[in-house]
Amino acid sequence: MTQEEHKVAFLGAPQNSGPVMSTVVNIGTEATVPDHVFWSLFNTLFFNPCCLGIAAFAYSVKSRDRKMVGDKIGAQSYASTAKCLNIWALVLGLFVTIGFIVLLAFGIPTASRAVETGMQGGRSLLVNVYGR
């Protein structure tokens, strides 16, 4: 007896000679609907011009509620509105922030020079502005 035959004899025949059972798992291709809650919360806390961040947060919560109920179309509609509001809140918030920085960078030195010039002339700043 060869060594291979010995191994087969030692292991023995299969214990179950019936049909092999298999399990099939179907993985759905369902796309999840993003609800943009964290983005809306960020915009609510940091960039909230004209209360757009609060409105975006409200629509994000509505989108999440619709998703939990199973209304995919309603969730997509609310999520789309929340995304649009978030984009506008972010853009307007950045414009306001950049405008404020520019105003601080150029406005304060100009104002301080105007006050200094008014003080050197011996007249008040209002007299220089109105020409009296």
N, CA, C and O atoms as CSV, one atom per row, in Angstrom:
chain,resi,resn,atom,element,x,y,z
A,1,MET,N,N,0.847,-1.155,0.000
A,1,MET,CA,C,0.000,0.000,0.000
A,1,MET,C,C,0.909,1.239,0.000
A,1,MET,O,O,1.847,1.346,0.790
A,2,THR,N,N,0.593,2.186,-0.930
A,2,THR,CA,C,1.388,3.408,-0.996
A,2,THR,C,C,0.934,4.368,0.096
A,2,THR,O,O,-0.078,4.166,0.767
A,3,GLN,N,N,1.716,5.400,0.238
A,3,GLN,CA,C,1.424,6.358,1.308
A,3,GLN,C,C,0.109,7.094,1.041
A,3,GLN,O,O,-0.631,7.373,1.984
A,4,GLU,N,N,-0.203,7.420,-0.231
A,4,GLU,CA,C,-1.453,8.104,-0.569
A,4,GLU,C,C,-2.655,7.224,-0.276
A,4,GLU,O,O,-3.660,7.701,0.251
A,5,GLU,N,N,-2.563,5.941,-0.612
A,5,GLU,CA,C,-3.667,5.028,-0.340
A,5,GLU,C,C,-3.886,4.889,1.163
A,5,GLU,O,O,-5.014,4.740,1.634
A,6,HIS,N,N,-2.786,4.942,1.899
A,6,HIS,CA,C,-2.884,4.841,3.350
A,6,HIS,C,C,-3.629,6.046,3.939
A,6,HIS,O,O,-4.436,5.898,4.856
A,7,LYS,N,N,-3.347,7.236,3.402
A,7,LYS,CA,C,-4.028,8.447,3.877
A,7,LYS,C,C,-5.517,8.389,3.571
A,7,LYS,O,O,-6.340,8.741,4.417
A,8,VAL,N,N,-5.872,7.943,2.357
A,8,VAL,CA,C,-7.280,7.846,1.988
A,8,VAL,C,C,-7.979,6.817,2.858
A,8,VAL,O,O,-9.109,7.044,3.289
A,9,ALA,N,N,-7.349,5.719,3.121
A,9,ALA,CA,C,-7.950,4.685,3.949
A,9,ALA,C,C,-8.079,5.169,5.390
A,9,ALA,O,O,-9.045,4.838,6.077
A,10,PHE,N,N,-7.121,5.937,5.836
A,10,PHE,CA,C,-7.140,6.430,7.196
A,10,PHE,C,C,-8.248,7.472,7.388
A,10,PHE,O,O,-8.929,7.474,8.413
A,11,LEU,N,N,-8.430,8.376,6.380
A,11,LEU,CA,C,-9.460,9.394,6.484
A,11,LEU,C,C,-10.856,8.805,6.368
A,11,LEU,O,O,-11.794,9.294,6.997
A,12,GLY,N,N,-10.990,7.801,5.601
A,12,GLY,CA,C,-12.274,7.157,5.451
A,12,GLY,C,C,-13.127,7.835,4.390
A,12,GLY,O,O,-12.713,8.831,3.796
A,13,ALA,N,N,-14.288,7.311,4.159
A,13,ALA,CA,C,-15.207,7.844,3.158
A,13,ALA,C,C,-15.919,9.067,3.743
A,13,ALA,O,O,-15.961,9.241,4.961
A,14,PRO,N,N,-16.475,9.907,2.877
A,14,PRO,CA,C,-17.226,11.055,3.378
A,14,PRO,C,C,-18.382,10.589,4.254
A,14,PRO,O,O,-19.033,9.588,3.954
A,15,GLN,N,N,-18.628,11.306,5.319
A,15,GLN,CA,C,-19.657,10.893,6.262
A,15,GLN,C,C,-21.057,11.137,5.730
A,15,GLN,O,O,-21.971,10.371,6.036
A,16,ASN,N,N,-21.248,12.196,4.932
A,16,ASN,CA,C,-22.567,12.501,4.395
A,16,ASN,C,C,-22.478,12.403,2.887
A,16,ASN,O,O,-21.806,13.210,2.244
A,17,SER,N,N,-23.138,11.441,2.337
A,17,SER,CA,C,-23.073,11.270,0.891
A,17,SER,C,C,-24.258,11.925,0.186
A,17,SER,O,O,-24.444,11.716,-1.013
A,18,GLY,N,N,-25.075,12.722,0.908
A,18,GLY,CA,C,-26.229,13.403,0.337
A,18,GLY,C,C,-25.818,14.644,-0.446
A,18,GLY,O,O,-24.633,14.967,-0.537
A,19,PRO,N,N,-26.787,15.324,-1.000
A,19,PRO,CA,C,-26.470,16.528,-1.770
A,19,PRO,C,C,-25.920,17.641,-0.858
A,19,PRO,O,O,-26.295,17.753,0.310
A,20,VAL,N,N,-25.037,18.443,-1.419
A,20,VAL,CA,C,-24.418,19.525,-0.672
A,20,VAL,C,C,-25.374,20.714,-0.659
A,20,VAL,O,O,-25.885,21.130,-1.699
A,21,MET,N,N,-25.602,21.244,0.524
A,21,MET,CA,C,-26.487,22.403,0.668
A,21,MET,C,C,-25.661,23.679,0.516
A,21,MET,O,O,-24.531,23.750,1.000
A,22,SER,N,N,-26.214,24.672,-0.146
A,22,SER,CA,C,-25.518,25.945,-0.296
A,22,SER,C,C,-26.459,27.077,0.120
A,22,SER,O,O,-27.683,26.942,0.098
A,23,THR,N,N,-25.846,28.188,0.495
A,23,THR,CA,C,-26.600,29.357,0.908
A,23,THR,C,C,-26.275,30.491,-0.045
A,23,THR,O,O,-25.108,30.750,-0.340
A,24,VAL,N,N,-27.308,31.165,-0.524
A,24,VAL,CA,C,-27.122,32.285,-1.429
A,24,VAL,C,C,-27.527,33.557,-0.699
A,24,VAL,O,O,-28.615,33.642,-0.130
A,25,VAL,N,N,-26.634,34.550,-0.724
A,25,VAL,CA,C,-26.908,35.834,-0.097
A,25,VAL,C,C,-27.033,36.871,-1.201
A,25,VAL,O,O,-26.082,37.106,-1.946
A,26,ASN,N,N,-28.188,37.484,-1.308
A,26,ASN,CA,C,-28.396,38.523,-2.302
A,26,ASN,C,C,-28.004,39.870,-1.707
A,26,ASN,O,O,-28.548,40.295,-0.687
A,27,ILE,N,N,-27.067,40.524,-2.346
A,27,ILE,CA,C,-26.641,41.850,-1.915
A,27,ILE,C,C,-27.357,42.852,-2.795
A,27,ILE,O,O,-27.177,42.875,-4.012
A,28,GLY,N,N,-28.167,43.671,-2.166
A,28,GLY,CA,C,-28.951,44.654,-2.912
A,28,GLY,C,C,-28.073,45.755,-3.482
A,28,GLY,O,O,-27.068,46.139,-2.883
A,29,THR,N,N,-28.461,46.251,-4.632
A,29,THR,CA,C,-27.731,47.350,-5.261
A,29,THR,C,C,-28.404,48.685,-4.951
A,29,THR,O,O,-28.196,49.677,-5.649
A,30,GLU,N,N,-29.209,48.693,-3.897
A,30,GLU,CA,C,-29.925,49.896,-3.512
A,30,GLU,C,C,-28.949,50.968,-3.057
A,30,GLU,O,O,-28.131,50.734,-2.168
A,31,ALA,N,N,-29.034,52.113,-3.651
A,31,ALA,CA,C,-28.167,53.220,-3.263
A,31,ALA,C,C,-28.774,53.930,-2.053
A,31,ALA,O,O,-29.984,54.149,-1.993
A,32,THR,N,N,-27.940,54.279,-1.114
A,32,THR,CA,C,-28.433,54.992,0.052
A,32,THR,C,C,-28.591,56.470,-0.289
A,32,THR,O,O,-27.865,57.008,-1.125
A,33,VAL,N,N,-29.527,57.102,0.355
A,33,VAL,CA,C,-29.788,58.519,0.119
A,33,VAL,C,C,-29.012,59.311,1.164
A,33,VAL,O,O,-29.251,59.141,2.360
A,34,PRO,N,N,-28.082,60.179,0.739
A,34,PRO,CA,C,-27.369,60.993,1.727
A,34,PRO,C,C,-28.297,62.061,2.291
A,34,PRO,O,O,-29.035,62.703,1.543
A,35,ASP,N,N,-28.264,62.253,3.605
A,35,ASP,CA,C,-29.167,63.235,4.203
A,35,ASP,C,C,-28.475,64.545,4.574
A,35,ASP,O,O,-29.155,65.503,4.942
A,36,HIS,N,N,-27.159,64.618,4.489
A,36,HIS,CA,C,-26.374,65.848,4.687
A,36,HIS,C,C,-26.577,66.474,6.071
A,36,HIS,O,O,-26.529,67.696,6.204
A,37,VAL,N,N,-26.802,65.658,7.095
A,37,VAL,CA,C,-27.059,66.200,8.429
A,37,VAL,C,C,-25.807,66.859,9.013
A,37,VAL,O,O,-25.897,67.940,9.595
A,38,PHE,N,N,-24.646,66.224,8.867
A,38,PHE,CA,C,-23.435,66.784,9.464
A,38,PHE,C,C,-23.018,68.075,8.768
A,38,PHE,O,O,-22.580,69.021,9.423
A,39,TRP,N,N,-23.151,68.117,7.445
A,39,TRP,CA,C,-22.842,69.331,6.694
A,39,TRP,C,C,-23.792,70.455,7.119
A,39,TRP,O,O,-23.369,71.597,7.299
A,40,SER,N,N,-25.057,70.129,7.275
A,40,SER,CA,C,-26.044,71.123,7.705
A,40,SER,C,C,-25.759,71.616,9.116
A,40,SER,O,O,-25.904,72.805,9.400
A,41,LEU,N,N,-25.357,70.720,9.994
A,41,LEU,CA,C,-25.018,71.124,11.357
A,41,LEU,C,C,-23.798,72.042,11.361
A,41,LEU,O,O,-23.759,73.020,12.108
A,42,PHE,N,N,-22.801,71.732,10.529
A,42,PHE,CA,C,-21.621,72.585,10.406
A,42,PHE,C,C,-22.014,73.976,9.917
A,42,PHE,O,O,-21.574,74.980,10.477
A,43,ASN,N,N,-22.840,74.036,8.873
A,43,ASN,CA,C,-23.284,75.326,8.349
A,43,ASN,C,C,-24.141,76.085,9.357
A,43,ASN,O,O,-24.087,77.313,9.416
A,44,THR,N,N,-24.929,75.366,10.147
A,44,THR,CA,C,-25.748,76.021,11.164
A,44,THR,C,C,-24.873,76.665,12.234
A,44,THR,O,O,-25.163,77.767,12.699
A,45,LEU,N,N,-23.811,75.981,12.620
A,45,LEU,CA,C,-22.956,76.489,13.690
A,45,LEU,C,C,-21.980,77.565,13.212
A,45,LEU,O,O,-21.706,78.509,13.953
A,46,PHE,N,N,-21.446,77.445,11.983
A,46,PHE,CA,C,-20.367,78.332,11.560
A,46,PHE,C,C,-20.735,79.280,10.416
A,46,PHE,O,O,-20.335,80.443,10.445
A,47,PHE,N,N,-21.472,78.827,9.428
A,47,PHE,CA,C,-21.870,79.661,8.288
A,47,PHE,C,C,-23.385,79.672,8.230
A,47,PHE,O,O,-23.999,78.760,7.677
A,48,ASN,N,N,-23.986,80.701,8.800
A,48,ASN,CA,C,-25.444,80.720,8.868
A,48,ASN,C,C,-25.998,82.054,8.376
A,48,ASN,O,O,-26.760,82.700,9.096
A,49,PRO,N,N,-25.629,82.487,7.148
A,49,PRO,CA,C,-26.206,83.747,6.668
A,49,PRO,C,C,-27.663,83.548,6.288
A,49,PRO,O,O,-28.028,82.550,5.666
A,50,CYS,N,N,-28.471,84.491,6.665
A,50,CYS,CA,C,-29.915,84.471,6.351
A,50,CYS,C,C,-30.600,83.192,6.836
A,50,CYS,O,O,-31.607,82.774,6.265
A,51,CYS,N,N,-30.067,82.583,7.868
A,51,CYS,CA,C,-30.629,81.354,8.459
A,51,CYS,C,C,-30.697,80.191,7.465
A,51,CYS,O,O,-31.528,79.296,7.618
A,52,LEU,N,N,-29.829,80.198,6.451
A,52,LEU,CA,C,-29.827,79.101,5.482
A,52,LEU,C,C,-29.344,77.803,6.119
A,52,LEU,O,O,-29.813,76.726,5.751
A,53,GLY,N,N,-28.416,77.889,7.066
A,53,GLY,CA,C,-27.927,76.691,7.744
A,53,GLY,C,C,-29.013,76.010,8.559
A,53,GLY,O,O,-29.097,74.782,8.590
A,54,ILE,N,N,-29.842,76.808,9.216
A,54,ILE,CA,C,-30.943,76.242,10.009
A,54,ILE,C,C,-31.969,75.584,9.094
A,54,ILE,O,O,-32.471,74.502,9.398
A,55,ALA,N,N,-32.278,76.228,7.984
A,55,ALA,CA,C,-33.226,75.641,7.028
A,55,ALA,C,C,-32.667,74.346,6.443
A,55,ALA,O,O,-33.399,73.368,6.286
A,56,ALA,N,N,-31.374,74.336,6.120
A,56,ALA,CA,C,-30.748,73.122,5.588
A,56,ALA,C,C,-30.781,72.005,6.615
A,56,ALA,O,O,-31.009,70.845,6.270
A,57,PHE,N,N,-30.551,72.351,7.889
A,57,PHE,CA,C,-30.598,71.340,8.942
A,57,PHE,C,C,-32.005,70.760,9.081
A,57,PHE,O,O,-32.165,69.556,9.278
A,58,ALA,N,N,-33.020,71.612,8.977
A,58,ALA,CA,C,-34.405,71.126,9.066
A,58,ALA,C,C,-34.727,70.168,7.920
A,58,ALA,O,O,-35.344,69.125,8.139
A,59,TYR,N,N,-34.311,70.515,6.702
A,59,TYR,CA,C,-34.558,69.623,5.564
A,59,TYR,C,C,-33.747,68.337,5.677
A,59,TYR,O,O,-34.208,67.283,5.238
A,60,SER,N,N,-32.555,68.402,6.254
A,60,SER,CA,C,-31.754,67.191,6.445
A,60,SER,C,C,-32.424,66.235,7.421
A,60,SER,O,O,-32.429,65.023,7.210
A,61,VAL,N,N,-32.990,66.788,8.491
A,61,VAL,CA,C,-33.689,65.946,9.460
A,61,VAL,C,C,-34.938,65.337,8.823
A,61,VAL,O,O,-35.253,64.170,9.057
A,62,LYS,N,N,-35.650,66.132,8.014
A,62,LYS,CA,C,-36.818,65.591,7.315
A,62,LYS,C,C,-36.412,64.473,6.365
A,62,LYS,O,O,-37.119,63.473,6.240
A,63,SER,N,N,-35.266,64.642,5.692
A,63,SER,CA,C,-34.775,63.610,4.786
A,63,SER,C,C,-34.448,62.331,5.545
A,63,SER,O,O,-34.758,61.229,5.091
A,64,ARG,N,N,-33.821,62.490,6.706
A,64,ARG,CA,C,-33.496,61.312,7.518
A,64,ARG,C,C,-34.764,60.620,8.004
A,64,ARG,O,O,-34.818,59.390,8.036
A,65,ASP,N,N,-35.781,61.382,8.381
A,65,ASP,CA,C,-37.056,60.795,8.811
A,65,ASP,C,C,-37.717,60.028,7.678
A,65,ASP,O,O,-38.214,58.920,7.882
A,66,ARG,N,N,-37.724,60.602,6.500
A,66,ARG,CA,C,-38.321,59.930,5.339
A,66,ARG,C,C,-37.567,58.646,5.008
A,66,ARG,O,O,-38.169,57.648,4.613
A,67,LYS,N,N,-36.240,58.680,5.173
A,67,LYS,CA,C,-35.444,57.487,4.903
A,67,LYS,C,C,-35.762,56.382,5.907
A,67,LYS,O,O,-35.817,55.209,5.539
A,68,MET,N,N,-35.970,56.745,7.167
A,68,MET,CA,C,-36.293,55.753,8.192
A,68,MET,C,C,-37.664,55.125,7.950
A,68,MET,O,O,-37.872,53.947,8.242
A,69,VAL,N,N,-38.587,55.905,7.424
A,69,VAL,CA,C,-39.930,55.396,7.142
A,69,VAL,C,C,-39.921,54.487,5.921
A,69,VAL,O,O,-40.767,53.602,5.794
A,70,GLY,N,N,-38.957,54.707,5.016
A,70,GLY,CA,C,-38.877,53.904,3.798
A,70,GLY,C,C,-39.300,54.658,2.557
A,70,GLY,O,O,-39.360,54.072,1.476
A,71,ASP,N,N,-39.592,55.936,2.680
A,71,ASP,CA,C,-40.000,56.764,1.544
A,71,ASP,C,C,-38.736,57.308,0.862
A,71,ASP,O,O,-38.245,58.385,1.197
A,72,LYS,N,N,-38.230,56.537,-0.097
A,72,LYS,CA,C,-36.969,56.888,-0.745
A,72,LYS,C,C,-37.099,58.148,-1.597
A,72,LYS,O,O,-36.180,58.967,-1.619
A,73,ILE,N,N,-38.202,58.317,-2.285
A,73,ILE,CA,C,-38.395,59.486,-3.157
A,73,ILE,C,C,-38.512,60.760,-2.316
A,73,ILE,O,O,-37.917,61.781,-2.658
A,74,GLY,N,N,-39.266,60.707,-1.231
A,74,GLY,CA,C,-39.377,61.857,-0.335
A,74,GLY,C,C,-38.035,62.205,0.297
A,74,GLY,O,O,-37.699,63.380,0.445
A,75,ALA,N,N,-37.267,61.180,0.669
A,75,ALA,CA,C,-35.951,61.413,1.262
A,75,ALA,C,C,-35.016,62.075,0.258
A,75,ALA,O,O,-34.253,62.971,0.616
A,76,GLN,N,N,-35.074,61.635,-1.000
A,76,GLN,CA,C,-34.229,62.245,-2.033
A,76,GLN,C,C,-34.618,63.694,-2.269
A,76,GLN,O,O,-33.749,64.542,-2.477
A,77,SER,N,N,-35.901,63.988,-2.239
A,77,SER,CA,C,-36.365,65.357,-2.450
A,77,SER,C,C,-35.875,66.284,-1.339
A,77,SER,O,O,-35.333,67.354,-1.614
A,78,TYR,N,N,-36.066,65.873,-0.086
A,78,TYR,CA,C,-35.604,66.688,1.036
A,78,TYR,C,C,-34.080,66.804,1.052
A,78,TYR,O,O,-33.545,67.866,1.369
A,79,ALA,N,N,-33.375,65.718,0.712
A,79,ALA,CA,C,-31.909,65.745,0.688
A,79,ALA,C,C,-31.393,66.685,-0.390
A,79,ALA,O,O,-30.393,67.374,-0.190
A,80,SER,N,N,-32.071,66.715,-1.532
A,80,SER,CA,C,-31.670,67.622,-2.609
A,80,SER,C,C,-31.837,69.078,-2.187
A,80,SER,O,O,-30.973,69.911,-2.463
A,81,THR,N,N,-32.937,69.383,-1.526
A,81,THR,CA,C,-33.157,70.742,-1.029
A,81,THR,C,C,-32.129,71.105,0.035
A,81,THR,O,O,-31.612,72.222,0.043
A,82,ALA,N,N,-31.830,70.169,0.934
A,82,ALA,CA,C,-30.830,70.413,1.976
A,82,ALA,C,C,-29.458,70.652,1.359
A,82,ALA,O,O,-28.711,71.512,1.826
A,83,LYS,N,N,-29.122,69.906,0.324
A,83,LYS,CA,C,-27.826,70.082,-0.343
A,83,LYS,C,C,-27.731,71.464,-0.982
A,83,LYS,O,O,-26.707,72.136,-0.861
A,84,CYS,N,N,-28.787,71.885,-1.655
A,84,CYS,CA,C,-28.810,73.208,-2.288
A,84,CYS,C,C,-28.668,74.311,-1.240
A,84,CYS,O,O,-27.892,75.247,-1.428
A,85,LEU,N,N,-29.406,74.207,-0.147
A,85,LEU,CA,C,-29.314,75.204,0.925
A,85,LEU,C,C,-27.933,75.207,1.575
A,85,LEU,O,O,-27.421,76.264,1.945
A,86,ASN,N,N,-27.337,74.038,1.712
A,86,ASN,CA,C,-25.991,73.956,2.280
A,86,ASN,C,C,-24.963,74.628,1.374
A,86,ASN,O,O,-24.065,75.317,1.857
A,87,ILE,N,N,-25.091,74.434,0.085
A,87,ILE,CA,C,-24.163,75.072,-0.854
A,87,ILE,C,C,-24.285,76.588,-0.765
A,87,ILE,O,O,-23.279,77.293,-0.686
A,88,TRP,N,N,-25.519,77.091,-0.777
A,88,TRP,CA,C,-25.711,78.542,-0.683
A,88,TRP,C,C,-25.224,79.087,0.657
A,88,TRP,O,O,-24.610,80.153,0.699
A,89,ALA,N,N,-25.485,78.381,1.741
A,89,ALA,CA,C,-25.023,78.835,3.052
A,89,ALA,C,C,-23.502,78.871,3.111
A,89,ALA,O,O,-22.922,79.804,3.666
A,90,LEU,N,N,-22.858,77.868,2.545
A,90,LEU,CA,C,-21.398,77.830,2.557
A,90,LEU,C,C,-20.801,78.944,1.712
A,90,LEU,O,O,-19.863,79.615,2.143
A,91,VAL,N,N,-21.335,79.148,0.512
A,91,VAL,CA,C,-20.809,80.189,-0.382
A,91,VAL,C,C,-21.016,81.573,0.229
A,91,VAL,O,O,-20.078,82.368,0.285
A,92,LEU,N,N,-22.231,81.869,0.687
A,92,LEU,CA,C,-22.495,83.176,1.295
A,92,LEU,C,C,-21.691,83.378,2.578
A,92,LEU,O,O,-21.209,84.478,2.846
A,93,GLY,N,N,-21.550,82.323,3.362
A,93,GLY,CA,C,-20.755,82.417,4.574
A,93,GLY,C,C,-19.291,82.700,4.287
A,93,GLY,O,O,-18.655,83.480,4.995
A,94,LEU,N,N,-18.754,82.068,3.248
A,94,LEU,CA,C,-17.359,82.345,2.865
A,94,LEU,C,C,-17.201,83.767,2.355
A,94,LEU,O,O,-16.216,84.431,2.678
A,95,PHE,N,N,-18.162,84.247,1.557
A,95,PHE,CA,C,-18.097,85.633,1.076
A,95,PHE,C,C,-18.125,86.619,2.243
A,95,PHE,O,O,-17.355,87.579,2.261
A,96,VAL,N,N,-18.996,86.393,3.202
A,96,VAL,CA,C,-19.090,87.290,4.361
A,96,VAL,C,C,-17.788,87.247,5.163
A,96,VAL,O,O,-17.293,88.287,5.597
A,97,THR,N,N,-17.242,86.065,5.358
A,97,THR,CA,C,-16.003,85.935,6.118
A,97,THR,C,C,-14.835,86.615,5.409
A,97,THR,O,O,-14.071,87.352,6.032
A,98,ILE,N,N,-14.698,86.369,4.112
A,98,ILE,CA,C,-13.620,86.991,3.338
A,98,ILE,C,C,-13.806,88.506,3.293
A,98,ILE,O,O,-12.831,89.249,3.412
A,99,GLY,N,N,-15.043,88.972,3.123
A,99,GLY,CA,C,-15.316,90.409,3.128
A,99,GLY,C,C,-14.960,91.051,4.458
A,99,GLY,O,O,-14.426,92.159,4.490
A,100,PHE,N,N,-15.250,90.366,5.554
A,100,PHE,CA,C,-14.924,90.889,6.877
A,100,PHE,C,C,-13.411,90.979,7.069
A,100,PHE,O,O,-12.906,91.949,7.635
A,101,ILE,N,N,-12.695,89.966,6.595
A,101,ILE,CA,C,-11.230,89.983,6.700
A,101,ILE,C,C,-10.643,91.115,5.863
A,101,ILE,O,O,-9.732,91.811,6.314
A,102,VAL,N,N,-11.156,91.305,4.651
A,102,VAL,CA,C,-10.679,92.399,3.799
A,102,VAL,C,C,-10.993,93.744,4.449
A,102,VAL,O,O,-10.158,94.648,4.432
A,103,LEU,N,N,-12.180,93.883,5.017
A,103,LEU,CA,C,-12.548,95.116,5.690
A,103,LEU,C,C,-11.618,95.407,6.871
A,103,LEU,O,O,-11.207,96.548,7.079
A,104,LEU,N,N,-11.297,94.383,7.627
A,104,LEU,CA,C,-10.374,94.564,8.743
A,104,LEU,C,C,-8.969,94.914,8.253
A,104,LEU,O,O,-8.287,95.746,8.851
A,105,ALA,N,N,-8.545,94.279,7.171
A,105,ALA,CA,C,-7.191,94.504,6.681
A,105,ALA,C,C,-7.012,95.896,6.089
A,105,ALA,O,O,-5.964,96.515,6.271
A,106,PHE,N,N,-8.028,96.395,5.380
A,106,PHE,CA,C,-7.893,97.689,4.707
A,106,PHE,C,C,-8.655,98.819,5.390
A,106,PHE,O,O,-8.280,99.982,5.248
A,107,GLY,N,N,-9.694,98.509,6.112
A,107,GLY,CA,C,-10.521,99.542,6.725
A,107,GLY,C,C,-9.927,100.140,7.982
A,107,GLY,O,O,-9.989,101.354,8.177
A,108,ILE,N,N,-9.360,99.321,8.827
A,108,ILE,CA,C,-8.806,99.824,10.086
A,108,ILE,C,C,-7.595,100.732,9.852
A,108,ILE,O,O,-7.535,101.801,10.458
A,109,PRO,N,N,-6.624,100.362,9.001
A,109,PRO,CA,C,-5.514,101.300,8.763
A,109,PRO,C,C,-5.966,102.616,8.140
A,109,PRO,O,O,-5.429,103.674,8.469
A,110,THR,N,N,-6.941,102.560,7.251
A,110,THR,CA,C,-7.445,103.785,6.625
A,110,THR,C,C,-8.140,104.660,7.653
A,110,THR,O,O,-7.941,105.875,7.656
A,111,ALA,N,N,-8.933,104.085,8.509
A,111,ALA,CA,C,-9.632,104.847,9.539
A,111,ALA,C,C,-8.648,105.438,10.534
A,111,ALA,O,O,-8.821,106.574,10.977
A,112,SER,N,N,-7.631,104.690,10.886
A,112,SER,CA,C,-6.657,105.227,11.852
A,112,SER,C,C,-5.851,106.369,11.239
A,112,SER,O,O,-5.511,107.324,11.937
A,113,ARG,N,N,-5.541,106.287,9.941
A,113,ARG,CA,C,-4.849,107.400,9.276
A,113,ARG,C,C,-5.736,108.635,9.220
A,113,ARG,O,O,-5.252,109.754,9.388
A,114,ALA,N,N,-7.023,108.443,8.988
A,114,ALA,CA,C,-7.944,109.577,8.926
A,114,ALA,C,C,-8.049,110.251,10.298
A,114,ALA,O,O,-8.073,111.479,10.382
A,115,VAL,N,N,-8.111,109.472,11.350
A,115,VAL,CA,C,-8.184,110.038,12.693
A,115,VAL,C,C,-6.878,110.768,13.012
A,115,VAL,O,O,-6.899,111.856,13.588
A,116,GLU,N,N,-5.756,110.176,12.644
A,116,GLU,CA,C,-4.458,110.795,12.908
A,116,GLU,C,C,-4.301,112.110,12.153
A,116,GLU,O,O,-3.774,113.079,12.699
A,117,THR,N,N,-4.747,112.149,10.922
A,117,THR,CA,C,-4.678,113.379,10.130
A,117,THR,C,C,-5.570,114.450,10.743
A,117,THR,O,O,-5.187,115.619,10.794
A,118,GLY,N,N,-6.721,114.075,11.195
A,118,GLY,CA,C,-7.635,115.029,11.824
A,118,GLY,C,C,-7.077,115.582,13.112
A,118,GLY,O,O,-7.285,116.757,13.414
A,119,MET,N,N,-6.384,114.782,13.870
A,119,MET,CA,C,-5.804,115.241,15.122
A,119,MET,C,C,-4.616,116.182,14.888
A,119,MET,O,O,-4.388,117.099,15.676
A,120,GLN,N,N,-3.874,115.961,13.824
A,120,GLN,CA,C,-2.714,116.800,13.544
A,120,GLN,C,C,-3.117,118.201,13.113
A,120,GLN,O,O,-2.396,119.162,13.383
A,121,GLY,N,N,-4.219,118.327,12.469
A,121,GLY,CA,C,-4.674,119.625,12.010
A,121,GLY,C,C,-5.242,120.473,13.125
A,121,GLY,O,O,-5.504,121.656,12.912
A,122,GLY,N,N,-5.439,119.928,14.279
A,122,GLY,CA,C,-5.952,120.681,15.396
A,122,GLY,C,C,-7.469,120.776,15.386
A,122,GLY,O,O,-8.053,121.322,16.322
A,123,ARG,N,N,-8.104,120.272,14.379
A,123,ARG,CA,C,-9.564,120.291,14.335
A,123,ARG,C,C,-10.065,118.863,14.506
A,123,ARG,O,O,-9.316,117.907,14.303
A,124,SER,N,N,-11.272,118.728,14.863
A,124,SER,CA,C,-11.809,117.391,15.033
A,124,SER,C,C,-12.069,116.759,13.665
A,124,SER,O,O,-12.086,117.444,12.642
A,125,LEU,N,N,-12.265,115.478,13.669
A,125,LEU,CA,C,-12.483,114.723,12.433
A,125,LEU,C,C,-13.795,115.159,11.781
A,125,LEU,O,O,-13.869,115.203,10.553
A,126,LEU,N,N,-14.815,115.477,12.542
A,126,LEU,CA,C,-16.097,115.870,11.989
A,126,LEU,C,C,-15.979,117.202,11.242
A,126,LEU,O,O,-16.661,117.413,10.239
A,127,VAL,N,N,-15.133,118.082,11.719
A,127,VAL,CA,C,-14.954,119.364,11.043
A,127,VAL,C,C,-14.290,119.144,9.707
A,127,VAL,O,O,-14.636,119.805,8.727
A,128,ASN,N,N,-13.327,118.212,9.645
A,128,ASN,CA,C,-12.654,117.927,8.388
A,128,ASN,C,C,-13.577,117.241,7.390
A,128,ASN,O,O,-13.485,117.469,6.184
A,129,VAL,N,N,-14.457,116.407,7.899
A,129,VAL,CA,C,-15.351,115.681,7.007
A,129,VAL,C,C,-16.413,116.611,6.432
A,129,VAL,O,O,-16.689,116.559,5.233
A,130,TYR,N,N,-17.017,117.467,7.270
A,130,TYR,CA,C,-18.120,118.321,6.812
A,130,TYR,C,C,-17.638,119.673,6.319
A,130,TYR,O,O,-18.448,120.446,5.809
A,131,GLY,N,N,-16.377,119.989,6.445
A,131,GLY,CA,C,-15.809,121.227,5.902
A,131,GLY,C,C,-16.231,122.498,6.611
A,131,GLY,O,O,-16.303,123.539,5.957
A,132,ARG,N,N,-16.505,122.485,7.859
A,132,ARG,CA,C,-16.913,123.686,8.589
A,132,ARG,C,C,-15.769,124.260,9.341
A,132,ARG,O,O,-15.921,125.277,10.017
